[in-house]
């Protein structure tokens, strides 16, 4: 059995003065197969810097793989 990477999606949770009380989730697709914690941290902080007093809280990484059964 062999796993083949197909796609990676990221969801970042942000809080801030101009956002709803429960924050806002921003989603991104077509990310690299296995993003490092450093990459996630840098990307999340860069996106937060584009907002008004926003802070990134956490990130969710979803990876889609194909299983070759033959």
Secondary structure, DSSP 4 states (H G I P E B T S, - for coil): -EEEEEEEEEEEEEEETTS-TT-EEEEE-S--TT--HHHHHHHHHHHHHTSSSEEEEEEEEEEEEEEE--
